[in-house]
Amino acid sequence: MGYAQLVIGPAGSGKSTYCSSLYQHCETIGRTIHIVNLDPAAESFDYPVAMDVRELISLDDVMEELGLGPNGGLIYCMEHLEESLDDWLADELENYLDDDYLVFDCPGQIELFSHVPVLRNFVDHLKRKNFNICAVYLLDSQFITDVTKFISGCMASLSAMVQLELPHVNILSKMDLVTNKRDIEDYLNPEPRVLLSELNQYMAPQFEKLNKALIELVDEYSMVSFLPLDLRKESSIQYVLSQIDNCIQYGEDADVKVMEFDPEDEDD
């Protein structure tokens, strides 16, 4: 059985930086992971690339040959990847063992994990290859500084959860850039009644019913919670990794090590 992280989130949320830091952390502790680039628009990396979608198709080539813009070109590239799952991806996956750990660094176009079926079909293909997969959704912590931004982030995350139907870990990235962490801590484990009260203060009275429905939705999907990630701290990276490993049951099928003891003397 293989293991995989699908690293998603809006553009600029720190996905590639997360992948690079995760690789360095695992290298330090003697653990092997493989980073896969699924972004056909990527230019450079701070980590060794195990598989690169640009070997299959490049955004620059698509834009030049088809006359598409960046967004349309990226969708075209990802749809081409979808069509090549049984060819290019299957051939690439044969280079890895059954118990290898892959981290897929995805593009930041939100449509890909909110309503376009490309990543969902990609995930289904990995499942058929016997991979346990966790969606890792990154959101810039500086984006969540008030209740309206928090609700917006929750809705985007929830949309990805519903679309992909995977074990899901939400991460607040760039915590090292937050100057006043109290602005963030209130939203890590929020109280629904407090959120509703704050939201009603921001919005006009005619939106009270809508606000109530949104808060109830966030509360019912109690899985919409966030882990803070400060890349300056190894303990922060380790904690996030342990939560993801727990989601995909990484290491649970390892052989149990039993220590052998000398038989006790009968006189003791």
C-alpha positions, 0 to 999 in steps of 0.5 A: 500500500502506498501513501500520498498527500495531495497538497492544495490551496489557493495561489500564494498559500505556500504549497511549494514552500511547505513541500520543500520544508517537509522534504528537508524535515524528513531528510533530517529525521531519515525518512524518505518521501518523494515530491511530485510536481503537478503544476505545469506552470512551475518554474523552479523548485527547492526540492528534488522532483521525483515526477514532473507533469511538465515532462508530459505537458507545459503551460508555456507550450499550450499558451503558445500553440493554442493561444490560450490565456494562463487560466484556460491553458492550465485547465487544458494542461490538467485535462490532458493529465487526466486523459493520461492517467493510464499512460504517463502516470501509471508508468511513473508510479511503476518506479516506486514501491508499494509502501512509498510516500508521495507528496503531490504539489498541485496548482493553485487554481481553485477550480481544480479542487472545488468543482472541476473533476480533474483532481477528483479523477486523479485521486480515484486513479491513485485509490485504484493503485492502492494509495491511502491519500490525505488532502492537505489544504493550505490557507495563508494565515494572514488571510484569516484576520477577521470573521468574514475572511475566516468564513470565506476560508472555511467555505473554500476548504469545505468545497474541496472536502466535498469535491475530493471526499478524502481525509482532510487536514487544513493548515494555516501557513505562514504563521511565522509572518503573523505579528499578532497571533491572537488574531489567528488563535481565536479561529483555530477552535472557534465557538459558533455563537461567538462567530455568529455574533461577530458576523452579524456585526459586520453584515447588514441585518437582512443577512442574519438568516444567511449568517446563521446558516453559514455558521451552522454549516461550519459547525456541523462540518466540525472537521473544518478546523485549522492547524497552525504551521510555523516553518521555523519550528521543527516541532510544528512541521513534525506535528502537522506531519503526524496528523497527516500520517494518522489520517492515512494510517501511515506506519500502522502496518509496520511489523511490531518490534518485540524485544527478546529477554533472557529467560529468568532464572528459576531461583529468582 
